[in-house]
Amino acid sequence: MRSLVIPSTGRYTLSRARLHASLTTGVHAMLDADGFALVDLSVADGKIASIKASVGGPRSDEAFDLAGRIVLPCFVDCHTHLDKGHIWPRSPNPDGTFASALDTAGLDRVIRWSAEDVAQRMDFALRCAYAHGTKAIRTHLDCVSPQETISWPVFEAMRDRWRDRIELQAACLLGIEGVRDRDWFTGLAKRVANAGGILGVVTYMVPDLDELLDTVVHLATSYGLDLDFHADETDDVQAVSLSRIAQAVIRNRFEGRVLVGHCCSLAKQPDAVVHDTLDEVAKAGLAVVSLPMCNLYLQDRRDDSTTPRWRGVTLLHEMKARGIPVAVASDNTRDPFHAYGDLDMLEVYRMATRIVHFDHPVADWPMAMAATPAQIMRLDDAGSLKVGASADFVVFRGRSWTELLSRPESDRIVVRRGQPIAADLPDYTELDDLMERN
């Protein structure tokens, strides 16, 4: 497909492009069974000039015939861990369990996470995401003291370096028990606010959970911060912190945006508990992101003689039916929490389709990898294709979902501001100097 030449300047039209209705604003064209429309997409001065129903092949020298190939908006990845990424070669998970991931990553952080180490791995990960076609990323940053004093300045410098290529957001990450040190946590909230970040914690079923959640919500209100939680990343049916987060948001009349990740235990709970929890989540206005690849890797892992018996994902279909915004994201890449991954949102969506059944019908599930996370992250110019917006999209070889999701699409063409990018995936050898084991 590299024979398709997209000009780097001027104006042009991609004729017979296949766009999905859920990711395209204002298109008036006949849709196929999977929600695709065949359109002519015109670009001028780095923006989308028009999207019109296709009437045939190219009609001018400025038109390039895609012959029905799929074009998607650039991806939005709303839950990642750029500070942990790519430490697997020096700190592999010994047994693949969640407990070992915590211990292994924590030890690596204490020993190795200097500003230089974090910055080099973070930049490597961002180059991967950029080459795959991602436009915006939210990362969590471990804030177990004193790591917050190291990672936040690195993130702010990286955000400036990557401005105009990837929109970067960051949320602090620590166990909810850290909120008990009110003075320290208030200082962290100030640091997050000064960096334009998001306030985040990992919730556990501790006895004072409600009190701690109230503190988190109050500080978010005081500093004008949105919230981002890790919750119930377990198969323990007694883990119901998603419900408690919703109750805290309602109780404190919180008006910011709240994203909750994982919520795995919900899939194990009785129907009555599920229905009550989802009613609370909808009332509170929470959004939920599932991390299908990481949770498939970690959840229900027992020993090498036992086959896992559940998928580790949350109840996205039931949530979506209640109007709860749902997204999927990359989560961890090549670290003790997930040995694989490359911040490729097409891979994430492909896996989500197979694991969570984003098909039969496809409906508007594609929003989960672009439009919905863009809305969660308050990004107006991302996640969809619309006239007047920046011409940021990815051209694929596949002409249908079954073609698109059956191959890696490694020869995709990423277009930013109307121009194809010249970005190759970085080689892993770049990280060799960081991977000496201690």
N, C-alpha and C positions, 0 to 999 in steps of 0.2 A: 504493500500500500504506500510505501515511500515514493512511488512513482507519482502519486497525487501531490502536486506542488501548490501550496498555498502561499500567495505573495506576502512579502514582509511589509509592504507599504500599499497605500492607495485603497481602492474599493474593489470588492469582488462579491460574487454570489456563489454559494454552495447549493447547487440545484439537486433536487431529489434527495434531500437529507431526511432522515427519519428521526423525528423528535417525539418525545413522550409528552402526552398532554398534561400529566401531573407536574412536569418540570418546565412547562412552557406557558407563558402568560399571553393571553390575547390571540391565540391561534384559532383560526376558523377553517377547519379542514376535516375531511372524513377520517375517522379513526378505525384502525384495525382491531382485532379481538384483544390484543395486548395493550391497546391504548396509544399506539403510535400513529402519527400523521406524517404524510409525505409532503415536505414543504421546500420552498426555496428560501434560504437564509442569506440575507445580504448584509455585508459588513462595510462600514465606511468610517474612516478616522478612528479606528480602534473600538467602535461601538456597533451594536446591532442596529442596522438601519431599517430592516423590515423582515417580517416572517409571513410568508404568503403560501397558500396552498399551491403545490406544484402542478404545473400544466404540461410537463414533459421534460425533455432534456435541455441542455444549455442553449441559450438563445443569443449569446454574445460572447465576445472574446474575454469578457470579465467573469464568465461563469465556469464553474468546475463541477462536473457531474459526479455525485457521490453514488449514484445508482442504488439508492436505498440504504446506504450505510447509516448506522446510528450515530447521532451527535447528542451528547449529554452535557449539561453544565458542569463546570469544574466542581469537584467534590468538597464537602465540608465535613471535617472529622472532629467531632465535639468531645471526645474522651480519649486522651492519649497520656503516655508517661514518657515524655522526651528525656527526662533526667535519668531514667533507668535504662533507656534503650541500649542494646548492643553490648551489655556486659556479660552475656551468656558464656562466651569463650573463656573468661577468667573466673566466672562465678556461676556454674551450671547448677540447676536444681537437682539434688541427688536422687529424688524419688518422684518428682512431679507433683507433690502435694502443696496445698496452700500454705500449710505451716512451714514447710521447708522453704517455700518462696519468700515468706516474710523474713525468716532467719537469714537466708543467704543474701537477699538484697540488702537487708539491714547491715550485715557485716561488711559487704562491699562498699556501702555508703560511708561507713565509719572510716574505712581504710583508704579508699581510693577517690572519693568524690571531691577533688579539688576543683577550683573554677576552671582550670585548663581541661581537666578530664570531662567535666559536664559539658563545657562549650564544644569540645571536639565531637563528642558523641551526638550532641543535639544538632549541630550543623550537618553532620552526616545524615541523620534521620530526616531533616528537613529537605535535603537534596533528593532523598528518595521520594518523599511525598510530592515534591514539586514535579519531579520527572513523571510520576504516575498521574498527575493532573489534579492535585488537591490545591485549593485556593485559600482555605482557612482551617486552622487547627486550634483546639483548646487542649492544653496540657496541664496535668497535675504536677505540682512540685512538692516533693517530700520536705516537710518542715519540722522534722525532729531536730531540736536544737543541737548544735549551732548551724545545721545545714541551711536554714532559711537565710542566714547572712551570706551564704555563698551562692546559692542557686538563684535567688531573685535578681541580684545584679547581673548575673549571666543571662538570665531570661530577658531582662530589659535591653541589654546590649544586642542580644540575638533578634529581638523584635525590631529594633532599629535597623539592623543589618538586612533583615528579610522584608522590610517594608516594601510594598508594591509587588511583592511576589507571593508571600503567604501572610495572611492576616493572623497574628498570633495573640492568643489569650492564655492566661494562666490562673489556676486555682490552687490555693494552698492545700496541703494534704497532711493530716495527722489523725491519730486515733482520738475519738471523742473524749477519752480520759484526759487528754492534754488541755481541755477547756477548763478543767478544775483549777488550774493555775490562772486565775482570772487576770492578774496583772500581765503575765507573759502573753496570754492569748489576746488581750486587748492591744498589746504592742504589735503582735503579729497582724491583727486586723488593720492597724494603722499602716503597717508596711505594705500590706496587700492593697489598701486604698490608695496609697501614694504611688503604687505601681500600676494602678488602673486594673487590678485583678478581681478575682472572684473568691469569696470566702467558702472554704470547703473543709469537711471532716469525714472520717470514716465512722459510721455508727455501729455500736455493739449494744447488746442487751444488758447494759450496766444498770445497777439499781437506781441511779440518779439521772437516767437518760433524759427524762422530760425536763428536768432543771437545766441540764447542760444544753439541750436543744434550745430552750428559751434564751439562754445566754448567747448562743450562736445567732439566733434570729434577731435579738435585740442589737447586737453589735453590727450585724449586716444593715439593719435599719439606720443605726446611728451614722454609719459611714457610707450609706448609699450603695451597698454592694449587693450583687446577685449571689445566689447560693448554689453550691454544687456538692452533692453528697455521694459517697460510696455507701451502699446499704445492702445488708442481708446477702452477702456473697458466700452462701452456704446452703446446704440442704436441710438444715435444722429447722423444723416446722415451728419451733419456738422463737425464731428470729423474725420479729414483726416490726422492725424499726421503720420500714416504709410507712406503715400506718401511723407511727408516732411522729414521724417527720411531718406528715400531712396534718395531723392534729396540732402540732406546734405552729405550723404556718397559719392555720385557721385561727387558733387561739390568740396569736399575736397580731393578726390582721396584716401579715406581711404582704407588701405590694410589689416586691421585686420578683424576678424570675428565679425559678427553682428547678434544677435538673438533678435527678437521682439516677445513679448508675447501678447496674447489676440486678438487684432485687430477685435473686435466684430462688430463695426459699418460698416465694409466693407460689411457685408452680407445685410445691409439695403440700400446701396447706389445704384444709377442708374448704369446700365450696362456699360455705357461709362466711368464713373468714375472708376468702378471696373477694366475694361480692361486697362486703362491708369495706374492705381496704380500698378497692377500686372506686367505690363511691366517695370515700374520703379524698383519695388522690385527685379525682375529677373536681370535687368541690374546692380543694385547695389550689387548683390550677397548676399542679406539678407536671413536668415533662419527665419522661423516662428514656434512658439510653441503655440498650442491651449490647453486650460485648460478646458476640457469639463465638468467636474463635478462642479467646482467652478462657471463657467459662467452659467451653467444650474441653479445653486442655486440662483445666484444674479440677472441675467439679466431678464428684463421684469416682475419683481416683483412689483406689484401695491398695492393691498390690499387684505384682506382675502375673498373678495367676487368676485375677478376677476381672471380668469384663464390666466396664461402666454400663449402668442401666438407665441413665437419664441424660438429657442434653445440656443441662445447666443453664438454660435460658429462661427468661421470665415470660409472662403471659401477654405478649405484645398484641395478639389478635383481640383479646378481651379488653385490653386498654384502649386500643384504637376504636373499638366499637362504642366506647364511652366518650369518645372525643378527646382522650388524653394524647397529647403530642408524643410520638415515639420515634426514636432514631436508633441507628446502629453505628458503631464506631470501632476503631482499631484496637484500642486499649494498649496492652504491652506488646513490645516487639523485641524478640531475641534477648530476653532477660529471664530471671528465674520464675516469673509468673506466666510466661509464654515463650517457648523456645523458638518460635517461628514468627513470620509476619514481616512486612516491609512497608507499612503505612500506605498500602494500596487499597483504596476504598472500593475499587471494583472487586478485588478479592474478598473483602469483607462482605459486600453485598451478595456476591456469588455464594459464599458460605452461608449467609443468613437465609438466602432463598432456599437452600437445601435443608438447613437445620430447622428453621422456623416456618417453612412453607409460605414464602412470599410469592405464591403463584396459584393459579387455578381458582380465582383470577389474579392476574398481576395487579389489577386495580391501580391505586395510587401509592403502593408500597415503595416505588422508587424515591418518593419524597424523603424517605428515612435516611438516605445517604447524601442529601443535598438541601432541599428546600426547608425541611423541618429543622435540622440542626442549625441552618442559617438563621431561622427565626428565633430559636432558642438562644443563639449567640448574639442576637440583635444586629444582624448583618443585613442591610437593605440591598446591597448590590452583590448578592451571592446566592447560589442555590437554585436559580432558575434562569431560563432564557427569555428575555423580553426586550422589546424595542426600546432603544435609548440606553440600555445597560451596557456595561463593558462587554466586549466580545471575548468572553472567557469560556471556552468549551473544549471538549475532547472528541475527536473524530475516531471512530472505531471501524474495524473491518466487518463486524457482525451486523446483520440486517434484521435480526429478530432476537428476542430474549434467549432463545435456545442456542442461537449462534454466539451471541455475546457472552453468555455465561458458561460456555463449554470450553473456551480456550483462554489462555492468559491475556490475549490482546496486547502482547508485548511490543507490537509495532504501532500502537495507538499514536495519534498526533495530538499533542497538547497545544492549544492556541490561547494566548493571553493578550488581551487588548488588540485582538485581530491578527496577531502575528504568531506563527509557529515558534515554539521555544526550541533552543538548541541545548538540551539538557539530557545528559546520559546518567544512568544510575551510577553512583560512586562505587568503587571497588572496595571490597572488604579489607584488602591489604592496607588501606589507609588507616585502619584502626589497630594494626598489628602492634604498634608501640605501646598501646594502652592495655593490651590483653595479657601481659605477663602476670601469671598467677602468683599470689602471695602465699 
